[in-house]
């Protein structure tokens, strides 16, 4: 039997090989007069195989990978029950915890790299994809050759979702979220999983992440992971503007009322060290969702215009709150983010929002004036 150390070593090797063979990296032009590093060094034997052969062999290894994944899940589940639900209890062996966490994360990364293979989109590889998904679905005793691709994706998604309760770190939680996102895209209808993806990411973001030594997870790597997970949440949530309003209206005031070392009560991942991460993502997603608000048309009926007006009203309100936060969190990085996305939001408002206000002014004079007043207060800050 493999020990945690040996498993981590083999998984790191496998991940490097899969990333080299199955991941299509972006084409980069070599800098002028600079020797180009040969990325194939160390992979000469691997190059003798086609990507299809490597993907097929990887599918053969899936049952073993799933067994290791379940063992990691059971290990952390047992650890939590022995420590009465806490990570940093007396039963925790720090070195073992570190190795098991690394193994858990690598397993999820290996699976994600395998299922991300672009070849699975080709009609000729449909059977191989069904075989791969069948392995995951079969772990729930719900596999079978008679199942459609959509059913296999559904059961595979359900199987992987079971691991969410034993994530040892935020980075492992991100890897699980990315894997679930990849699997959901293999069935042709990723929209069917949007709500579950948003709920999963929300659960991770509103969780307290403590390391085995009892300290809270912090630092640049944690912030990068948080940025990616918060983006996944806002990309999958039904209403981005309402989600932004929830964070700006509830979580951030909680942070402002807390002491310097404390975090928001409802969003424990939001504290003073991570505020900039939240601010960046909220501003970027707000600007992106404003661009998606449909432009006013002459054929629009009164109800449609009111709906668009209400949407812009919420967007401007969110924008106003975010701009005002510059006064509270007075730092150059926060100001830079505000100026960058503030300018883009202003351009979008002038292009899509103003024509709507012109059309709606006669019938909804007070609403339009109120919206413009809020917007002027925001732009005055900028």
GISUL-V375639 format. One record per run of one state. SS is the DSSP state (@ for helix, = for strand, . for the rest). FROM is the first residue (numbers start at 1). TO is the last residue. If there is no record, write none. Layout:
# GISUL-V375639
ss=[SS,SS]
from=[FROM,FROM]
to=[TO,TO]
This chain:
# GISUL-V375639
ss=[.,@,.,@,.,@,.,@,.,@,.,@,.,@,.,@,.,@,.,=,.,=,.,@,.,@,.,@,.,@,.,@,.,@,.]
from=[1,4,23,46,49,51,83,94,116,118,122,123,139,149,167,170,188,190,206,210,211,216,217,220,237,240,258,275,292,302,329,332,361,365,382]
to=[3,22,45,48,50,82,93,115,117,121,122,138,148,166,169,187,189,205,209,210,215,216,219,236,239,257,274,291,301,328,331,360,364,381,382]
